Amino acid sequence: DAGITQSPRYKITETGRQVTLMCHQTWSHSYMFWYRQDLGHGLRLIYYSAAADITDKGEVPDGYVVSRSKTENFPLTLESATRSQTSVYFCASSEEGYEQYFGPGTRLTVT
Amino acid sequence: RKEVEQDPGPFNVPEGATVAFNCTYSNSASQSFFWYRQDCRKEPKLLMSVYSSGNEDGRFTAQLNRASQYISLLIRDSKLSDSATYLCVVNMYFGNEKLTFGTGTRLTIIP
């Protein structure tokens, strides 16, 4: 019973590199979300998806790309990483009208 | 003005005491309300939903005041294990699963 997993858990990359963070859930939840968490800002929504092949922007989408070809996977790509994207990234999933369950997070450092 | 505002704390409270947190939200049409708990360097987890009539779960009581646009969380007989950051979370828009998170209130229970 894995629930929702994220990989990698820790990543250090250089400015300008492309980075992909993976998110996988085993519940077949319709909705999936990507957040970033920074001191003083709390959790901010980057992108979300209501179903496979349906994605939409959240509060802070610039510099990020998502896709959802399968219900269970929701990868987040930083096309050209910048230092301002150093953060903790959380993936979450839910069914409509129910609580969101979060993955363990990915700590990303951009040098 | 932030959409969801919380006192960041920290609250340092002796074991066994009662502690209360408040949270205000900006959108009067907000649909649903939650308290999440986040332990240090971990993912957020749902503590409880907040219903219009108020609700209780063991030592925890949540209240909603729609007229004043605030929600509260009361913890009675606090335990060391209650030490965490408490996130006020609001679903602001009907038919939308997006959640807006407060920056959190940090609570430390002192033995």
Boltz contact constraints between the chains, C-beta under 6 A:
constraints:
  - contact:
      token1: [A, 31]
      token2: [B, 97]
      max_distance: 6.0
  - contact:
      token1: [A, 42]
      token2: [B, 101]
      max_distance: 6.0
  - contact:
      token1: [A, 42]
      token2: [B, 102]
      max_distance: 6.0
  - contact:
      token1: [A, 42]
      token2: [B, 103]
      max_distance: 6.0
  - contact:
      token1: [A, 43]
      token2: [B, 101]
      max_distance: 6.0
  - contact:
      token1: [A, 90]
      token2: [B, 43]
      max_distance: 6.0
  - contact:
      token1: [A, 99]
      token2: [B, 46]
      max_distance: 6.0
  - contact:
      token1: [A, 102]
      token2: [B, 43]
      max_distance: 6.0
  - contact:
      token1: [A, 102]
      token2: [B, 44]
      max_distance: 6.0
  - contact:
      token1: [A, 104]
      token2: [B, 43]
      max_distance: 6.0
  - contact:
      token1: [A, 105]
      token2: [B, 43]
      max_distance: 6.0
